[in-house]
Amino acid sequence: MTVTPAPNPVSRPAFPGRWVGGASLVLGPSLLLAGVLLRLRFDFFFPAQLSAYERHPGLMTAAYSLVSAGWVLLWPGVVLLATRIGSTHRELALWGGVLTVLGLFARTFHAGVDHLAFQLVAAQGVTEATRTVGGAYGSFHVFSTLNAAIMGGWLLVAVGAYRARVLGPFRALALALASAMPLGVLKGTTPLSVTAAVGLCVALVPLGVAVGREGPAPLAATAAGRILLVGAVATGMFFFGRAG
């Protein structure tokens, strides 16, 4: 009788991989915290955010761009984290990972609305832009159904990371604080925003550094080639996006 051997467990999946996943865990929270701090001095609600853009367009563009880039760049890290949780706690990894990534999608939608609102300020002035945004504020959109995922996903991932011993109790608690980040359109910075962003940095940045050190370092020529390739692709994508 022929016995088929059991497949070997995959401890280091090719996707997202330790370099992409590790970089995500470092860059995502760091960019998010930088953007949150840049807009700290302005009032939280949307009229003040629009007014701040009229007076400081460069600063507010940088702040909102860093925050939105931070959220987008987090998704490979979340996938990597969920993969590690799933080695021992499959359900927590599945639901926590799915809800957290869906929450990141919703925050990306909010960032698009933020961008449009700021362009209204540039085109129509802050008074008219505030009137327009105020008239449409709270309108239904499909991503509003993901508000619970924005908050609940981080809680499940934090519990899973603790139970799977990916994070210790302190850093798991810090990760859970991400659920306190205010959500919605044109939301500025509050003490909760800073707390949530710092929590993400405390929980994920050391993990990202550790992930990058788990395997052998690439040869200098390989590393240089990858950096040049990423730079060239990013430059090409930038100009392609500007043209379209």
Buried (B, 14 or more C-beta within 10 A) or exposed (E): EEEEEEEEEEEEEEEBBBBBBBBBBBBBBBBBBBBBBBBEEBBBEBBBBBBBBBEBEEBBBBBBBBBBBBBBBBBBBBBBBBBBBBEEBEEBBBBBBBBBBBBBBBBBBBBEBBEEBBEBBEEEEBEEBBBBBEEEEEEEEEBBEBEEBBBBBBBBBBBBBBBBEBBEEEBBBBBBBBBBBEBBBBBBBBEBBBBBBBBBBBBBBBBBEEBBEEEEEEEEEEEEEEEEEEEEEEEEEEEEEEEE
